Amino acid sequence: MYGRWTPRFTARTLAPPDQGNAPGISGVLDYEPPSASGHGDLTRTEDSTPMRLRALITIALATALAVPLAVTGSAPTPAAADESVAQAVTPASTATVTRLSGATRYETAVAVSKQYPAGVPAAFVTTGVDFPDALSSAAAAARLGGPLLLTPAAALPAAVSTELKRLKPKRIYVIGGAAVVSERIRIALSRIAPAERISGVDRYATGLNVVAKIFPAADHAILATGRKFPDALAASGAAGARKAPVILVDGAKASVSAATLSVLAKLKVSTISIAGSDGAVSAGIQSQLFNAGYAVTRYGGATRYETAAAINTAYFAPEASSTSFLATGVNFPDALAGAALAGHLAAPINVTPRTCVHPSVNDAITELGAPTRFVLGGTAIVSAAAADNVRCVYATKTEPLSGWATSAITLDADAEVPYLDRPPVDVHDPAVKLDSTGLRIYLRADTRKSSDHPVVYAQYGISALIEYNRTGSKVWLDRAKRNAQRLIDIAVVRDGAWWYPYKHPWTYYKRTLATPWYSGMAQGQALSLFTRLAEQTGEASWDVAADKTWASFSQPYSPKLPWSSLSVDKHLYFEEFASNQPPLLVLNGHVFALFGLYDYWRHTGNAEVARYFDGGATTVLDRMMPLIRVEKGVSYYCVQTEYCQSPLWQNQKYHAIHSWQLDTLARLSGDAEFTEWADTLRADWQPPNANRRQTQPQIPPTDPHSGMGGDSDWIEP
């Protein structure tokens, strides 16, 4: 719209770092605002060397000499060389995925059964209303090479009857008493093949009777709790690989029953695995079995997902199985029939949350490397992202801020800079209010009283500076300076870095940020504003402000000090709402922080800034986009698995912003993968009659119950 960014001053000569902090700035958190003056001058050049070439020369020299680049001011201490671990970004999944699902749990079981040829030795029919009988039967069905089908109590579904007729089993086992699978159903089944009922007084007795009937002997057995389904489900594939039974026990008790010990003895079991932690199967049971002479090994984790991963990596060597299974770990119906097929194929079966794959399961799937993956249930049960082994992000604050992934992204110093095609604020909008000095006014939504809002100041300043370059009217430059100066006035200091606090609380969906809180988005947009003012005016004070703001990006989480940068699962994030609450990992705020890093890198040529950009951009591609995307729908606002992947966080306004941001990242980096993601989001959803690549997407009305509010610009809290 306005061409490339062409301010008067475009580059800096990098000077030695300050010795200590700037005058008046302490090395600890200081709630007195830092001075914008008295920091010394910077030498800058207006030579004719192209900016892109200067930047590349600077980076090359820094790399060749293996020394950190420094800028005047208290720049952050560069990470040690061994902290920068380059990790190639690989696709989430390379397996061929086949989804087995139906309109009901009974039809899903039929879809699984269709993987068996006609003429199976046996078929098992159990209730689909509860899980214990099916899980007791899965390993037994695997041993005989037959499927497991489900039924309601009163009448056999037509689809199940039709499938059994296709299978032509030599025998049908009906598992459970007449209260769960009626005698009427058993009689109907007997018209297809001889139908025998196996039952007991409770789930544990039924399971023991199934094992005694089907297994003449076994040197190994797996014990799992009968109170919950995931551990026994995950054990089914492992049991099939060992031709072993899965025996359900009441894991809350201190010992197993005499009947269980009797079955173990009759089978001549010598080794036992326990599926689940001692919260699932008690330590007393483990001690009892050990004292009875069995070799006992426990495979358990803090969650059902970690337990499944532990079982599968213990029982299966990498590439030992050509097939794996993925089922929901949230509910049992769609997974039950798959347990029998997994056991029959001697294949691991993992469990997953709905929208993505738990990191431990993701690691196990990747390690085992099966080229074929069966997914049990429809996309409402196991999403397309989870089926593709997209890794969940569980945000923590404790991982060291080092060693995060990069992918050798190369920045283009000659690219059109961010925001020129879409200024954050319409500076001519009469709804945008300024005070008599040109400072933008922000009124809190809850009290309608004015409050300092760092993003409001930074966004207005960036937009005013764009307008100054468009019109040449000095009033816009003065307004940009006024809003930038207010950021400096409210800044607090942590070890030489400048931070811009929010001093009003913000509540989202029953969570409230304690004050003061900070924002990677605010830090990034302030960095853009200061850098552009330095280039526009040549005034050293703006360079100092930019240097001090850049220093904040390398400061790790602290419970009492400002923070916004996090390493989560070895990926770098810039948290938009850095506070006492769990991080949300917001996509748009993270990318706005990247825009600030780009501006500062283009101005300084600092290779360490480029590394931070590379880390954050790699996170967008490798971790955020697979979780943000909602196939054929509006994308999520944030990625933190435990909170964000909900319809509450789908927002049309930010969906449009996401695609624009991705197009901008593609322009800055030359990486076509950003464009591919932008096009994918537009294909999933875009406003009616919108052009595919319009500069100013039409923003539809925002659902007040969905995601963030519908302000006219990009202000969030």
C-alpha positions in Angstrom: 0.0 0.0 0.0 2.7 2.4 1.0 5.7 0.6 -0.5 8.7 -0.5 1.5 9.7 1.0 4.8 12.1 3.8 3.8 13.0 5.9 6.8 15.9 8.3 6.8 18.2 6.0 8.9 18.3 2.3 8.1 21.3 0.6 9.8 23.5 0.6 12.8 27.1 0.0 13.4 27.4 -2.4 16.3 29.3 -0.9 19.2 30.8 -2.7 22.2 28.4 -3.5 25.0 28.0 -1.2 28.0 30.0 -2.0 31.1 27.2 -2.5 33.5 23.7 -1.0 33.4 22.8 2.4 32.1 22.8 5.3 34.6 20.0 5.1 37.1 19.0 1.5 36.2 19.5 -1.2 38.8 20.2 -4.8 38.1 17.1 -6.0 39.9 13.4 -5.3 39.3 12.9 -1.6 39.9 9.4 -0.1 39.7 10.8 3.4 39.0 10.5 4.2 35.3 13.9 4.3 33.5 15.1 7.5 32.0 15.1 7.7 28.2 18.2 9.9 28.2 21.8 9.8 29.4 22.6 6.4 27.8 25.2 7.7 25.4 25.1 7.9 21.6 25.2 5.2 19.0 27.2 5.5 15.9 25.2 4.8 12.8 25.8 4.9 9.1 24.0 5.9 5.9 26.5 4.1 3.6 25.4 2.8 0.2 25.9 -0.9 1.1 22.5 -2.6 0.7 20.9 -3.4 4.0 20.4 -7.1 3.2 24.1 -7.4 2.3 25.2 -5.6 5.5 23.0 -7.9 7.6 24.3 -11.0 5.9 27.9 -9.9 6.3 27.4 -9.1 10.0 25.8 -12.5 10.6 28.5 -14.3 8.7 31.2 -12.5 10.7 29.6 -13.3 14.0 29.2 -17.0 13.0 32.8 -17.3 11.8 34.3 -15.6 14.8 32.0 -17.6 17.2 31.5 -14.5 19.3 28.2 -12.9 20.3 27.1 -9.7 18.6 26.5 -6.9 21.0 24.6 -3.7 20.8 24.9 -0.6 22.9 22.7 -0.9 26.0 22.3 -3.8 28.4 21.6 -6.4 25.7 20.9 -9.9 26.9 23.7 -12.2 27.5 23.8 -14.6 24.5 23.2 -18.2 25.2 26.2 -20.5 25.4 27.0 -22.2 22.1 25.8 -25.6 23.2 22.4 -24.2 24.1 21.4 -23.6 20.5 20.3 -27.1 19.4 19.2 -27.1 15.8 16.5 -29.7 15.4 15.0 -30.5 12.0 11.3 -30.1 11.8 9.6 -33.2 10.5 6.0 -33.9 9.5 3.8 -34.9 12.4 3.1 -38.3 10.8 4.5 -40.4 8.0 2.2 -43.4 8.6 -0.7 -44.3 6.3 -3.8 -43.6 8.4 -7.0 -45.7 8.1 -9.9 -44.6 10.2 -12.3 -47.3 11.5 -15.6 -45.7 12.6 -19.3 -45.9 12.3 -22.4 -43.9 13.3 -22.6 -45.8 16.6 -20.3 -47.8 18.8 -21.8 -50.9 17.4 -21.2 -49.9 13.8 -17.6 -48.9 14.7 -17.1 -52.4 16.0 -18.4 -53.7 12.7 -16.0 -51.5 10.8 -13.2 -53.0 12.8 -14.5 -56.5 12.3 -14.4 -56.1 8.5 -10.6 -56.3 8.7 -11.1 -60.0 9.4 -11.7 -62.5 6.5 -14.6 -64.8 6.5 -14.2 -68.2 8.2 -12.7 -67.0 11.5 -12.3 -69.6 14.2 -14.5 -67.6 16.7 -16.2 -64.3 17.3 -16.9 -62.7 20.7 -20.0 -60.7 21.4 -20.1 -58.5 24.5 -22.1 -55.5 25.9 -21.3 -52.1 24.4 -22.7 -50.4 27.4 -19.7 -51.0 29.7 -16.1 -52.0 29.2 -14.9 -54.8 31.5 -16.3 -57.8 29.6 -15.0 -56.5 26.3 -11.5 -55.9 27.7 -11.4 -59.3 29.3 -12.4 -60.8 26.0 -10.0 -58.8 23.7 -6.9 -60.8 24.5 -8.9 -64.0 24.3 -10.3 -63.0 20.9 -6.7 -62.1 19.8 -5.5 -65.6 20.8 -8.2 -67.3 18.7 -7.9 -64.9 15.8 -11.5 -63.7 15.9 -13.2 -60.3 16.2 -15.0 -58.6 19.1 -18.5 -57.2 18.4 -20.7 -55.2 20.6 -24.4 -55.2 21.3 -27.0 -53.5 23.6 -28.6 -55.8 26.2 -32.0 -56.5 24.6 -31.7 -56.9 20.8 -28.8 -57.6 18.4 -28.2 -54.6 16.0 -28.9 -55.6 12.3 -25.4 -54.4 11.3 -23.8 -56.8 13.8 -26.0 -59.7 12.7 -25.1 -59.0 9.0 -21.4 -58.9 9.9 -21.5 -62.2 11.8 -23.1 -63.9 8.8 -20.3 -62.6 6.6 -17.7 -63.8 9.0 -19.1 -67.3 9.3 -17.4 -68.0 12.6 -17.0 -71.6 13.8 -18.2 -70.5 17.2 -19.6 -67.4 19.0 -18.8 -66.6 22.6 -21.3 -64.5 24.4 -19.6 -62.7 27.3 -21.5 -61.7 30.4 -24.7 -62.6 32.0 -28.2 -62.4 30.6 -28.7 -59.0 32.2 -26.1 -57.4 29.9 -26.5 -59.6 26.8 -30.0 -61.2 26.8 -30.7 -64.8 26.2 -32.8 -63.7 23.3 -29.6 -62.4 21.6 -27.7 -65.7 22.4 -30.5 -67.7 20.8 -30.4 -65.4 17.7 -26.6 -65.9 17.5 -26.9 -69.6 17.7 -28.7 -69.6 14.4 -25.4 -68.3 12.9 -23.0 -70.5 14.7 -22.9 -72.4 18.0 -23.2 -69.7 20.7 -21.7 -70.3 24.2 -22.1 -67.9 27.1 -19.2 -67.2 29.5 -20.2 -65.2 32.6 -19.5 -64.8 36.3 -20.9 -63.1 39.4 -19.1 -59.9 38.6 -16.7 -58.4 36.1 -13.7 -60.0 37.7 -15.2 -63.5 37.8 -16.4 -63.2 34.2 -12.9 -62.2 33.2 -11.3 -65.1 35.0 -13.8 -67.5 33.4 -12.9 -66.2 29.9 -9.2 -66.7 30.5 -9.7 -70.2 31.9 -11.9 -71.1 28.9 -9.7 -69.7 26.1 -6.1 -70.0 27.5 -5.0 -73.6 28.2 -1.6 -72.3 29.4 0.4 -69.1 29.4 3.8 -68.3 30.8 3.0 -64.5 31.0 0.0 -62.5 32.1 -0.9 -58.8 32.3 -2.9 -57.5 35.2 -4.9 -54.2 35.0 -7.5 -52.5 37.0 -11.1 -53.3 36.3 -12.3 -50.0 37.6 -11.2 -48.0 34.6 -10.6 -48.9 30.9 -7.5 -47.2 29.5 -4.7 -49.4 31.1 -6.4 -52.7 30.1 -7.1 -51.3 26.6 -3.4 -50.3 26.1 -2.3 -53.7 27.4 -4.4 -55.6 24.8 -1.9 -55.2 21.9 1.0 -56.1 24.1 -0.9 -59.2 25.4 -1.6 -60.3 21.8 2.1 -60.0 21.0 2.9 -62.3 23.9 -0.2 -64.6 23.5 -0.9 -63.6 27.1 -4.2 -63.0 28.9 -5.2 -59.7 30.4 -6.7 -60.3 33.8 -8.8 -57.6 35.5 -8.4 -57.1 39.2 -9.8 -54.7 41.8 -6.7 -52.5 41.9 -7.9 -50.5 44.9 -7.6 -53.6 47.1 -4.4 -54.7 48.8 -4.4 -58.2 47.3 -5.9 -60.2 44.5 -8.5 -62.8 45.1 -7.8 -66.5 45.7 -9.6 -67.2 42.4 -7.1 -65.0 40.5 -4.2 -66.8 42.1 -5.7 -70.1 41.2 -6.0 -69.2 37.5 -2.4 -67.9 37.4 -1.3 -71.2 38.9 -3.3 -73.3 36.5 -2.0 -71.4 33.5 1.6 -71.9 34.8 2.3 -68.2 34.6 5.8 -67.2 35.7 6.1 -63.5 34.8 3.5 -60.8 35.4 3.3 -57.3 34.1 1.1 -54.7 35.9 -0.4 -52.1 33.7 -0.7 -48.8 35.5 0.7 -47.0 38.5 0.1 -48.0 42.1 -2.8 -45.6 42.0 -4.4 -48.0 39.5 -3.2 -51.3 40.9 -2.0 -51.1 44.5 1.5 -51.7 45.7 0.0 -54.4 48.0 -1.0 -56.4 45.0 2.5 -56.1 43.5 4.0 -57.3 46.8 1.6 -60.2 47.1 2.5 -61.5 43.7 6.2 -61.0 44.2 6.0 -62.9 47.5 4.1 -65.7 45.7 7.1 -66.2 43.5 6.2 -64.3 40.4 8.6 -62.0 38.5 6.6 -58.8 38.5 7.2 -55.7 36.4 5.1 -52.6 36.6 4.5 -50.3 33.6 2.8 -47.1 34.8 2.9 -43.4 34.3 1.4 -40.2 35.8 -1.4 -40.4 33.3 -3.2 -43.0 31.2 -1.3 -41.8 28.2 2.1 -42.2 29.8 1.1 -45.7 31.0 0.1 -46.7 27.4 3.4 -45.4 26.1 5.4 -47.2 28.7 3.6 -50.5 27.9 4.1 -50.3 24.2 7.7 -49.2 24.2 8.4 -52.1 26.6 6.7 -54.8 24.6 7.5 -53.6 21.0 10.8 -53.0 19.5 11.2 -50.2 16.9 9.7 -51.2 13.5 8.8 -54.6 14.9 5.2 -54.1 14.1 3.9 -52.8 10.7 0.7 -51.6 12.3 -0.3 -49.5 15.3 -3.7 -48.4 16.7 -4.8 -45.1 18.2 -8.0 -44.8 20.3 -9.5 -42.1 22.5 -8.3 -42.3 26.2 -11.4 -40.3 27.2 -14.2 -42.9 26.6 -14.3 -46.6 25.9 -16.9 -47.6 23.3 -15.1 -47.0 20.0 -11.9 -48.5 21.3 -13.1 -51.9 22.6 -13.3 -53.8 19.3 -10.0 -52.4 18.2 -8.3 -53.9 21.3 -9.0 -57.4 19.9 -7.8 -56.5 16.4 -4.6 -54.9 17.9 -3.9 -58.1 19.8 -4.6 -60.3 16.8 -2.1 -58.3 14.7 0.4 -58.1 17.6 0.3 -54.3 17.3 0.6 -51.5 19.9 -2.6 -49.7 20.8 -2.2 -46.2 22.2 -4.7 -43.8 23.7 -5.0 -40.1 23.1 -6.9 -36.9 24.0 -9.4 -35.8 21.4 -7.5 -33.0 19.7 -3.9 -34.0 19.8 -1.5 -36.7 21.0 0.1 -36.7 24.4 3.9 -36.1 24.2 4.7 -39.4 25.7 2.5 -41.2 23.2 3.8 -39.1 20.3 7.3 -40.1 21.3 6.3 -43.8 21.5 4.5 -43.7 18.1 7.5 -42.1 16.5 10.0 -44.5 18.1 8.0 -47.6 17.1 7.6 -46.3 13.6 4.7 -48.5 12.3 4.0 -47.5 8.7 0.2 -48.2 9.1 -2.0 -46.7 11.7 -5.6 -47.6 12.5 -7.6 -44.8 14.2 -10.6 -46.0 16.1 -13.7 -43.7 16.0 -14.7 -40.6 14.0 -13.1 -37.1 14.1 -15.4 -36.1 17.0 -13.6 -38.8 19.0 -10.1 -38.6 17.6 -9.4 -35.5 15.6 -7.6 -35.4 12.3 -4.7 -33.7 14.0 -4.5 -36.5 16.6 -4.7 -39.1 13.9 -1.7 -37.5 12.3 0.2 -37.8 15.6 0.2 -34.0 16.2 1.8 -33.4 19.5 -0.1 -31.8 22.4 1.4 -28.8 24.1 1.1 -28.8 27.9 2.5 -25.4 28.9 4.9 -25.3 31.8 7.1 -22.6 33.2 9.9 -24.7 34.5 11.8 -25.8 31.4 15.2 -23.9 30.9 15.1 -21.2 28.3 17.7 -22.9 26.1 18.1 -25.7 23.6 14.9 -24.9 21.7 14.3 -26.1 18.1 15.3 -24.1 15.1 15.0 -24.8 11.4 17.5 -22.6 9.6 15.0 -20.0 8.6 16.7 -17.2 6.5 15.3 -13.7 7.0 15.0 -11.3 4.1 16.1 -7.8 5.0 14.6 -6.3 1.9 11.1 -7.7 2.5 8.2 -5.3 3.0 8.2 -4.9 6.8 5.2 -6.0 8.9 2.1 -3.8 9.2 2.5 -1.7 6.0 -0.2 -3.6 4.3 -2.4 -3.6 7.4 -1.7 -1.0 10.1 -2.9 -2.1 13.5 -5.1 1.0 14.0 -7.1 3.2 11.7 -5.7 6.5 13.0 -8.5 8.4 11.3 -11.2 6.4 13.1 -13.2 8.9 15.3 -13.7 6.1 17.9 -9.9 6.2 18.5 -9.5 8.8 21.3 -6.4 10.8 22.1 -5.6 13.1 25.0 -4.4 16.6 24.4 -0.8 15.4 24.1 -1.5 12.8 21.4 -1.5 9.8 23.7 -4.1 7.2 22.9 -6.7 6.6 25.6 -7.6 3.1 26.7 -10.8 2.7 28.8 -11.1 -0.6 30.7 -14.2 -2.6 29.7 -15.1 -3.3 33.3 -14.8 0.2 34.9 -14.7 2.5 31.8 -11.8 4.2 33.5 -8.5 4.9 31.7 -5.6 2.6 32.2 -2.1 2.1 30.7 -2.2 -0.5 28.0 1.2 -1.2 26.4 -0.2 -2.8 23.2 -2.6 0.2 22.7 0.4 2.6 22.8 2.6 0.5 20.6 0.0 -0.2 18.0 -1.1 3.4 17.7 2.6 4.5 17.6 3.3 2.0 14.7 0.2 3.2 12.8 1.0 6.9 13.3 4.5 6.3 12.0 3.1 4.6 8.9 0.8 7.6 8.4 3.7 10.0 8.8 5.6 8.2 6.1 2.5 8.3 3.9 1.7 11.9 4.3 4.8 13.7 5.6 2.7 15.4 8.2 4.8 15.9 11.4 1.7 15.6 13.7 1.8 11.8 13.1 5.5 11.6 14.0 4.9 13.5 17.2 2.0 11.2 18.1 4.2 8.1 17.5 6.8 9.6 19.7 4.3 10.5 22.4 3.0 6.9 22.6 6.5 5.5 22.6 7.5 7.8 25.4 4.6 6.7 27.5 5.9 3.1 27.2 9.2 4.3 28.5 7.5 6.2 31.3 5.7 3.2 32.6 8.6 0.7 32.1 10.0 -1.4 34.9 13.5 -3.0 34.8 14.7 -6.5 35.3 18.4 -6.9 35.1 18.8 -4.1 32.6 15.8 -5.1 30.4 12.8 -2.9 30.0 9.3 -4.3 30.6 5.9 -2.7 30.0 3.4 -3.8 32.7 -0.3 -4.1 32.7 -1.6 -2.8 36.1 -5.2 -3.7 35.6 -6.5 -7.3 36.1 -7.9 -9.3 33.2 -10.3 -12.2 33.5 -11.0 -14.8 30.9 -13.3 -17.8 31.5 -13.0 -17.7 35.3 -9.3 -17.1 35.4 -7.9 -13.8 36.4 -4.4 -12.5 35.8 -2.8 -11.0 38.9 -1.2 -7.6 38.5 1.2 -6.6 37.3 1.3 -8.9 34.3 3.3 -8.7 31.1 3.0 -9.7 27.5 5.3 -11.0 24.8 3.0 -9.3 22.3 3.5 -5.9 24.0 7.3 -6.4 24.2 7.4 -7.3 20.5 5.2 -4.4 19.3 7.1 -1.9 21.5 10.3 -3.3 20.0 8.9 -2.6 16.5 7.9 1.0 17.5 11.2 1.9 19.1 13.2 0.4 16.2 11.3 2.3 13.6 11.5 5.5 15.5 15.3 5.0 15.7 15.4 4.5 12.0 13.1 7.4 11.3 14.7 10.0 13.5 18.3 8.9 14.1 17.8 9.7 17.8 19.9 7.6 20.1 17.2 7.4 22.8 15.0 5.2 20.6 17.9 2.8 19.9 18.5 2.5 23.7 14.8 1.7 24.2 14.9 -0.9 21.5 18.1 -2.5 22.9 16.6 -2.6 26.4 13.4 -4.1 25.1 15.2 -6.8 23.1 17.0 -7.7 26.3 13.7 -8.9 27.8 13.3 -11.7 25.3 16.2 -13.8 26.8 15.0 -13.5 30.4 13.4 -16.8 31.7 10.3 -17.3 33.7 10.3 -16.0 37.3 7.4 -16.1 39.8 8.2 -12.6 41.0 9.8 -10.8 38.1 8.6 -9.9 34.6 8.7 -12.7 32.0 7.2 -13.7 28.6 9.6 -16.1 26.9 9.2 -19.8 27.6 10.7 -23.1 26.3 8.0 -25.8 26.2 8.9 -29.2 25.0 12.0 -27.7 23.5 10.2 -25.1 21.5 10.4 -21.3 22.0 7.2 -19.4 22.8 6.4 -15.7 23.6 3.5 -15.7 26.0 0.9 -13.0 25.5 -0.5 -13.2 29.0 2.5 -13.8 31.3 1.2 -13.9 34.8 0.3 -16.2 37.7 -2.0 -18.3 35.5 -0.9 -21.2 33.2 0.3 -19.9 29.9 -2.2 -19.9 27.0 0.4 -19.8 24.2 -1.6 -17.4 22.0 -0.7 -17.6 18.3 -1.4 -14.0 17.3 0.6 -12.5 20.2 3.5 -14.9 19.6 3.7 -13.8 15.9 3.4 -10.1 16.8 6.5 -10.7 19.0 8.2 -12.2 16.0 7.4 -9.1 14.0 9.3 -7.0 16.6 12.3 -9.4 16.4 12.3 -9.0 12.6 12.3 -5.2 12.8 15.1 -5.2 15.3 17.2 -7.8 13.4 16.8 -5.8 10.2 18.0 -2.7 12.0 21.0 -4.3 13.8 21.9 -7.4 11.9 22.3 -9.2 15.2 22.5 -13.0 14.6 21.2 -13.8 18.1 18.0 -11.9 17.3 17.7 -14.0 14.1 18.1 -17.1 16.2 15.3 -16.1 18.4 13.1 -15.4 15.4 14.0 -18.8 13.9 13.1 -20.5 17.2 9.7 -18.7 17.4 8.9 -19.2 13.8 9.8 -22.9 14.0 7.4 -23.2 16.9 4.6 -21.7 14.7 5.2 -24.4 12.1 6.1 -27.3 14.2 3.8 -26.9 17.2 1.3 -24.1 16.9 -0.4 -24.5 13.5 -1.2 -28.2 13.8 -3.0 -27.4 17.0 -4.5 -24.0 16.0 -6.2 -25.4 12.9 -9.8 -26.7 13.1 -10.5 -28.6 9.9 -13.4 -26.9 8.0 -13.9 -24.5 10.9 -12.6 -21.4 12.6 -9.1 -21.8 14.2 -8.4 -21.7 17.9 -7.0 -18.6 19.5 -4.3 -20.4 21.6 -2.7 -23.9 21.8 -2.3 -24.9 25.4 -3.9 -28.3 25.3 -5.7 -28.4 28.6 -7.6 -25.2 28.1 -7.5 -23.7 24.6 -8.8 -26.5 22.4 -12.5 -25.7 23.0 -15.2 -24.0 20.9 -14.9 -21.1 23.5 -11.6 -20.2 21.9 -12.7 -20.3 18.2 -12.8 -16.7 17.0 -13.5 -15.5 13.5 -11.7 -12.2 13.9 -8.5 -13.8 15.0 -8.8 -16.5 12.4 -8.5 -13.8 9.7 -5.6 -12.2 11.6 -3.9 -15.6 11.7 -3.9 -16.1 7.9 -2.6 -12.5 7.4 0.2 -13.1 9.9 1.2 -16.3 8.2 1.4 -14.5 4.8 3.6 -11.9 6.5 5.9 -14.5 8.0 6.2 -16.1 4.5 7.2 -12.7 3.1 9.8 -12.1 5.8 11.4 -15.6 5.7 10.7 -16.8 2.1 9.4 -20.1 3.7 6.4 -21.3 1.6 5.1 -23.5 4.5 3.7 -20.3 6.1 1.8 -19.6 2.9 0.5 -23.1 2.8 -0.8 -22.8 6.3 -2.4 -19.4 5.5 -4.2 -20.9 2.5 -5.3 -23.9 4.6 -6.9 -21.5 7.1 -8.7 -19.6 4.4 -9.9 -22.9 2.9 -11.3 -23.9 6.3 -13.2 -20.7 6.8 -13.3 -17.2 5.5 -15.9 -14.4 5.5 -18.6 -14.5 2.9 -17.5 -13.0 -0.5 -14.0 -12.5 0.8 -11.2 -12.5 -1.8 -8.6 -15.1 -1.3 -5.8 -12.7 -0.5 -7.5 -9.4 0.4 -5.3 -7.0 2.3 -8.0 -6.0 4.8 -10.1 -9.2 5.6 -13.7 -8.5 6.3 -14.1 -9.2 10.0 -17.5 -10.6 10.9 -19.3 -9.8 14.2 -17.7 -11.6 17.1 -19.6 -14.0 19.2 -19.4 -12.5 22.7 -19.1 -16.0 24.2 -16.3 -17.0 21.8 -12.6 -16.2 22.3 -11.6 -12.6 22.6 -13.7 -9.5 22.2 -14.5 -7.7 19.0 -12.6 -4.4 19.2 -12.1 -2.5 16.0 -8.4 -3.0 16.1 -6.2 -5.8 17.7 -6.3 -4.8 21.3 -7.2 -7.8 23.5 -7.4 -7.4 27.2 
